[in-house]
Amino acid sequence: MQVTQTLTEGLKQEFKVVLASADLAARLDSKLEEFRSKAHLKGFRPGKAPVSHLRKIYGREIMSEIVETAVNDANRKIIEDNNLRLATQPKLDFPGGQDEVEKVLSAAGDLAYVVSFETLPKIELGAFDDIAIERPLSDVTDEDVDKAIHDLVERVRDYEPTEEGYKAATGDRVTIDFAGKIDGEPFEGGTGEDLTVVLGSNTFIPGFEDQLTGAVVGEQRVVTARFPEAYSVKGLAGREAVFDTTVKAIEKPKPVEIDDELGKKWGFDTLEAFKTAVRANVEADFDKASRDKVKRALLDALDERYKFEVPESLTSMEFDGIWREFEAERKTPDAVPETKGEDELRAEYRAIAERRVRLGLLLAEIGQSAGVTVEDKDLTQALIERARQFPGQEKAVWDYYRNNEQALSTLRAPIYEERVVQHLSGIVRMADKKVSKEELFADDEEPKPAA
């Protein structure tokens, strides 16, 4: 075997490999001889079939297996001899084309190919105890608990029919038919039948629900409302529409008493026990929001400190996934129309992909250095939670992940990342900072560095 390195450029390594035809032919002869001793062919006694006959019938198939094994062995040796840490699988190129491949399979020519490797970067880890992070904290108030209870009640609130002549008010659930027009012409998605809306919920476009206040069952109203400027359907954004609306039913919410009976309805002996459980859930939400903020700040600090080349192949794969999500999201009905051009968007999302890959590699290096692992019980719990997301298909989901290592790795990766972040959180300088609830739960957009 002859190996010549033809390229070393950043994370890319390329080698030209030549496997001599004589060596491949010798391997073929050995395989054929071995096969001959076991072969039972019509017209020949066991083990007596001529090698030339076997070569004619099985030579190409056996040589294909020999070539595959020889290439894998050669690539493995190159990786070991050069201490390569691969980012993705090697890429093979056979410059001679199909004609040269046919000669190789016929044991009439050398096997020459070029193998390209993209390697992982070498990351020099330093100390982390000089990184300063603020941990935002916000106290859970009685008002927060009361609001959480109110939201729970609203989600399961019962409604009751109203008497004849009752006028719809905010909080009532109204069933309507409507047919909308813009400039006197019907438009796609502008009609609906037997749709329910709770007045004041802002489910419909601004102004629509307000104009149903005071309506009675059987009344027909002309509702005029304007689609938001940021409406997802560009043809409707910012335009005024007129809806011929018929009120078919009005139901008013049943009153709910916040007492021990409410607690019992949710499985608790008393209202106080119910409130205690709700408070624990609210506190868990606050804690998670705080951890998310710390993680974001920590990742930002690491991104600022570590700048190294990342594998193009990994960046491309990450970008493809991000772009697919973006494409799917902007096709949803409530998506906000983009004002940026395609090239600008691609540049921004590619920068995000590169950041994610760099931080992923860095966290993996930190975790490996610190001996961070994911325990089987943690992975099992994550798998159970994923299976619960598909009621009635739990076993199928369980079997899919258990029998698919690549799928299982998608559950392991975020757990591993959280473990590494926890490890770093115990090293960096952490200072608590009291913030408002609004600050704690404010969305943090992912940074979009220059591409």
N, C-alpha and C positions, 0 to 999 in steps of 0.2 A: 504494500500500500504506500502510495506517495501522497504526502500532504504538503501543500504550499499555501501559506497565508497570503491572500491577495488584497485584503483591506482591513485596516483598523482605524476606525473613525468614530470617536466618541464612544457610544455604547454599541456600535455595530462592528461585528467581526465577520470576516468572510474567508473561506478556505476553498481551494481547489483540491479535489480528491481524485486520484486515479487508482482504480483496482485492476490489476493486470488480468488479462484474459486467461493466461495460463493458470493463475491461482483459482479463478472462477471455474475453469474447465476441470481442474483437479477436484474441486469440491463437488462438481456435477458427477464426475466419474465415481467418486466415493459414494455419493447418494444413490446413484444407479446400481452400483454393486450391492449396496445394502438392500435396496429395493428388490433386486434380482433374487436374493436368497429367500425372499418371502412371497414373491409374486406367483400367482396361479393364473396363467394365461392359457386360453384355448389353443390347443395344438402343440403345447410344450409341457414337458414334465416339470413338476414344481422345482423352481430354482435353476432351470436349464434354459430359460429364454435368453437369447443373445442380447448383450448390452446395446448393440446397435438398434435392435428392434425396440427395446425399452426407451432408448433415446428418442426415437422417432415418435413414439406414442406419448411419452410422459416428459420428455426433455424440457420442453418449454415451460411446463407447469412447475417442474422442480427447480429449474433455473430462476424462475420468478421468485420463488421462496428463498433461494440462495442469495439473490441480489438484494432482496428486502432485508434479510438478516445481515448481510455484509455491510450495507449502508448504515443500518442502525448501530452495528458494532463500531464502524468507523467514526460515526458522529459521536458516539459515547466516549470513544477514546480521545477525540479532539477536545471534548468538554472536560474530561478528567485531566488531560495533559496540560491544558491551559487554564485550569481552575475557573471555568466560566460559570457564572450564576445566571441562568437564562430567565428572561422576562416572559418569553413565549416559546412555542415550539419552533425548531429549526425550519428554515425554508430551503427547499431544494430546487435547483435549476439544472437541467440537462441541455447544455448548449448544442449538442450534436443533433438534437431533435429525434423524431421517431425512427429515422433510419439507423442512427447509432444505437438506439435502444434495441432494435430488432437484431443487430449484430451481436449485442451483448447476450440477448436471450438465446441466440444460436451458438453461443460460446465461440464467436468468431471475432471478437473485438474487445478492447479494454473498456471498462466502465469509467467514464469521466463525468464528474458533476461538480457543481459549485454549491456549497452549503453556507447559508447566512444565519448568523446568530445575533439576536438583540439581547444584550445583557442588562442585568440590574446594576444600578450605580453603587459605587462604594460610598457609604455614608459614615462620616466621622462624627460620632456622638460626643458632645461635651457635657458640661454640668447643666443642670436645670434649676438649681436653687437660687439663681439670680433673676429668674423670671417672676415678675410681680403680677398677680391676678386679683381682681376685685370679685368677691362673691356677693351678688345682690340678694338681700333677704327682705321679706315683707311679712308682717304679722297677719295671721288670720283673725279677722274680727267677727263679732256676733252677726254683723250685717252681711258678711260674706257667707256665713252658714245659713242665715235666713234666705238669702238670695238663692243659694244652692237648693234649699228645700222648695222654694217657690218654683224654680225651674223644673225640679222633679215633678211637682204637682201639675204644672202646666202641661208637661209631656203626656201625662196620663189622665188629664182632666176629662170628666164626663160632661156631656151637653144634654139638654132636655128641650123638647119642643116648646114653641111659644104659642100664646093664644092668638086668635084672629085679630088682625089690625095692629099687632105688635110692630114697633119700629126698630129696625136694626141699630145697634149701638156698638161702640168700640169693645172688642172682646168677644162679640157674638160670632158664631160660625154660620156663614151664609153659603148656600148652594146656588150657583148661577149658570146660565147659558149666556154666551156672548159671541158676537160676530163683529170683527173689527175691519175698518177700512182706512186707507190713507189716500187723501186726494180723491175720495169717492170710489176707490178701487179696493177690493179684497186683497189681502196679502197672506202669504204662506205662514201658517202658525197663528193666524189671527182669530181662529174660532175655537170654541170649547163648549162642551156640554157636561152638565152635572159636576162641575168643578166646585170644590169647597175652599173657602178662604176665611181665615179668622181676621176680622177687621182690626187693623192696627198692627198686624204682624209684618207688614211691609213685604209680603210674599209677591205681590204683583208690582207692576211698574209704578213709580211715584205718582200719587194723586188718584190712582184707580180706586183703592179701597175707601178713601175719604169720601168719594162721591156716592158710595152705597150707604153711608150713614143716614138713618131716617127712612130707608126704604121699607116697604111691606111686602109680604108674600104675594106674588102675582103681578107686582109692579114692573113695568118696563122703563128703563132709564137709559138715557144717552150719556155715556161716560167719555169725556175727552181727557186724554193723558198723553204725555210726551215721553218717548223712549230716552233713556240716559244717553249722553254723548259717548260714553264708554261702553255702550251696549255691544254684545258680542256679534250680533248680526249687523254687518256694516250697512246693509241696505235700510235698516230700521233705526240705526243710531241717530239720536237727536231729532227724530221726526215725530210729528204729532199725529195721533191716531184717534179715530172716533169709534166707540164700541156700542153697538145696540145690545143692551144687557137686560136679561130677564131674571128676576129674583124668584127662585123656585121654593126655597125653604130657608127658615131662620131658626137657629137654635141658640139658646143662651147657656153660658157655662153654669154648671151646678156649683153652688158654694162649697168650699172645702174648709173645714175647721182644723186649725193647727192644734191638735190635742193628742191625748194618748191613743185615741182610736186611729189617728193617722199613723202613729208609730206602729201600732199592731198591724195595720194594713201592709206595712213594709217589713213585718216580721220581728218587731221589737216589742218588749213588754210595755214600755212607756215612751212618751215623747222625748224625754231627756236622753234615753238610751239611743233613740233614733238620731237626735241631734249630735250625740257623741260620735256615732258612726259616720255621720255626714261630715262633721268637722275633721275627722281622721282622713277622709277622702279628699277634702279640700286642702288639708295640710300636705297630703301626698302630691297633689297637683302643684302646689306652691314649691315644694321641694324639687320636683322634676323641672319646673321652669327655672329654678335657680341653678340646678346642675347643667341644664342646657346652656344657660348663659355662660357659666364657667367653662364649659367645653368649647363654646364658640370663641371665647377670649383666649383660651389656651391654644386652640388651633391657629388663631390669628397670630399669636406670638411665635409659634413654631414656624408658620409660613413666612413670617418676616425674618426669622433668624436663619433658616436653612434654605439655601438656593442651590440646587444641583440639577443636572440634566435628567430628564425622565424618559423612559422608553416610549418612542413614538407609537409603537403598536398598542401599548396599554392606554395611552392618551386617546388614540383613535377609537378604541373599544368603549372607553368611558364616554367620550363625546357622542358616539352613536347612540348610546343608551339615553343620555341626557336629551339629545335632539328628538329622539322618538317620543319621549315623555312630553317635551314641549309641543311637538306637532299634535299629539293626541289632546293635550290640554287646550290648545287654541282652537280646537274644533268643537269644544263643549259649548253649550248654549250660554253659559254665564261667563265665558272667557272675555277678558278685556282686550280690545283690538290693539295690536302692536303698532307703534308709530315709527319704529326703527326699521331700516332696510335689512334684507336677508344677510348680506355680507357682514354688517355690523353685529347682528345677532349671533351669527356663527362664530365670529371672532370672540365675542363675550363668552359664549358657552364653551368654546374650546379652552379659553383661559380658566374657566371653572373646572373643566375636565382635567387640565394639567395640574391645577392646585390639588384636586382630590387625589390624583395619582401620587403626587409628591408627598402629600400628608399620609396617604395610605402606606407608602413604602417606608416613610420615616417612623410611623407608629409601629409597623411590623418590626423594624430594626430595634426600636426601643423595647418593645415587648420581648423580643428574642433575647436581648441583652439582659433584661430583668427577670427572665424566666417566667413570663406571664403565660398562662395556659387557660383553656376553656374546659371546664370539667364536664363529664358526661351528663351529670344531673342538670346542668345549666342548658345544655343542648337539648336534652329531652324535654325540659320545661318549655323551651322556645318552640319545639316541634308540636307539643300539645297545644300551645296557644295558637299556632298556625292552623292546626287541624280544626280547632273550634271555630275558625272563621268560615268554615265550609260545612254547615249543619247537614247531616245526612251523608256526607262524603268523608267523614273523619278517617275511616280505615284506608280509603284510597289515597288520601293525602299523606297519611302516615307511611304507607308502603312506598309511595313515590319518593319521598325524601330519604327513607331508610335504604332504598335500593339505588339511589342516585347521589354519588359522592359530590358531584358538582353542585347539585341543588342544595345538599346539606351544607355545603360551604357558604351558601348565601345566608344561612341562619347563623353559622359560626362566626362569620366575619364581624357583624355588628357587636356581638357579645365580646369578642376579642378586643375590638376597638374600645369598648367601654371599660374593659379591664385595664387597658393601657392608660386611658385617661384617668382612671381612679388612681393608678400607680403614680402618675405624674402629679396629680392633685395633692398627693401626700409629700411631694418634694418641693414644689414651687412655693413662693411666698404668697400666702393667701390672706387677704384682708377683707373682713366682712363690711358690707355697706348697706345701710337701711335705704330701701327704695319704696316707692308707692306700688300698689298692685298693678297700676297701668304700666309703669316702667318695667316691672317684672315680666309681664306677659306681652310686652311689645314685641312684634315680629322683628327678627334680625334677618335682613337679606344677605344671601351669600355674596361675598365680595367678588367683584368682576375685575380682576387686574388686567392691565393692558396685555393684549395677545402678543 
